[in-house]
Amino acid sequence: MGKFVPGEHVKQSGIYRVHHDSHRLMHELSLRAGETFPCCKQCHQQVRFELIRTLRDDAILPFTSGSILEECWGLVKSHAR
C-alpha cells in the first residue's frame, strides 16, 4: 500500500498510520472515503499517511481538525504520490 499526502482525496475508508517530519512519533487516524488527507499544524505538507486497515464508512466518525492535524484548505490533489 502506498503513502498518501495532504490534500489528496481519501479513496478507501480505514485506519491510516500518520508519519510526521521528525517532530512527532507515528500515530493512527481514521478517515472516510471522499474526505481529504489533512495537513499537520507543525510539519504542514510533509506529513504522510499509510493505510493499515480498511473499515466501513459507518464505523468511522467524520474528520475534524484537532491539536495536531487540520484540514488543508485550498490544497486538493487527486493522484499525488
C-alpha positions in Angstrom: 0.0 0.0 0.0 1.3 3.4 -0.9 1.8 6.6 1.0 -0.7 9.5 0.7 -0.1 13.2 1.0 -2.1 16.2 2.5 -4.8 17.4 0.1 -5.2 14.1 -1.7 -8.7 12.6 -1.7 -9.2 9.5 0.5 -10.2 6.6 -1.7 -10.5 3.9 0.9 -12.2 4.3 4.3 -9.9 3.0 7.1 -7.3 3.5 9.7 -4.2 5.3 8.5 -0.7 5.4 10.1 0.4 9.1 10.2 4.1 9.8 9.6 5.3 13.2 10.6 8.6 15.0 9.6 10.7 14.2 12.7 8.8 16.3 15.4 6.4 13.5 16.5 6.1 9.7 16.7 3.7 7.9 14.4 0.1 7.7 15.4 -3.1 6.5 13.8 -6.1 8.3 12.3 -9.4 7.0 10.8 -10.7 8.6 7.6 -13.7 8.1 5.4 -13.6 7.7 1.6 -14.2 11.1 0.0 -12.6 13.1 2.8 -9.2 14.9 2.2 -6.0 13.9 3.9 -5.3 16.6 6.4 -2.2 18.8 7.0 -0.1 18.8 10.2 -0.1 22.0 12.2 3.7 21.8 12.7 5.2 20.0 9.7 2.4 21.1 7.3 2.6 19.2 4.0 5.5 17.0 5.0 3.1 14.6 6.8 2.4 11.2 5.1 -0.4 8.7 5.5 -0.3 4.9 5.1 -3.4 2.7 5.0 -3.1 -0.1 7.6 -6.7 -1.4 7.8 -9.9 -0.8 5.8 -13.2 -0.1 7.6 -16.8 0.5 6.6 -17.9 4.2 6.4 -20.4 3.7 9.2 -17.7 2.6 11.6 -15.8 6.0 11.3 -16.7 9.5 12.5 -16.0 12.3 10.1 -12.6 14.0 10.4 -12.4 17.2 12.4 -9.4 19.4 13.0 -7.6 18.9 16.3 -4.4 19.8 18.1 -2.1 18.0 15.6 -3.9 17.8 12.3 -6.1 20.3 10.4 -8.0 20.4 7.1 -5.9 21.6 4.2 -8.0 24.4 2.8 -7.3 25.2 -0.9 -4.9 22.2 -1.3 -6.7 19.4 -3.1 -4.9 16.8 -5.1 -6.4 13.9 -7.0 -3.4 11.5 -7.5 -0.3 12.8 -5.9 2.2 10.1 -4.8 
